[in-house]
């Protein structure tokens, strides 16, 4: 059972070649790219912080107000 799980995980690892191939046709590989992103969020804290930073940038209020 552990060997089968290890093989499945190896197939899902976001290796450079796999990510490059998925990015070359991103319209048809959107689910795969999202799975790679979820994998990176789980195993790379810097990536997770960067994603939170970028998504939070849209919520800043840029109106100028005098107090």
Number of C-alpha atoms within 10 A of each C-alpha: 5 7 8 9 10 11 10 11 11 11 11 14 14 19 11 9 9 16 16 12 11 19 15 11 10 14 10 11 15 13 12 17 18 11 15 19 15 13 14 16 16 11 10 11 11 11 14 15 12 12 13 11 11 10 10 10 9 9 8 7 7 7 6 6 5 4 3
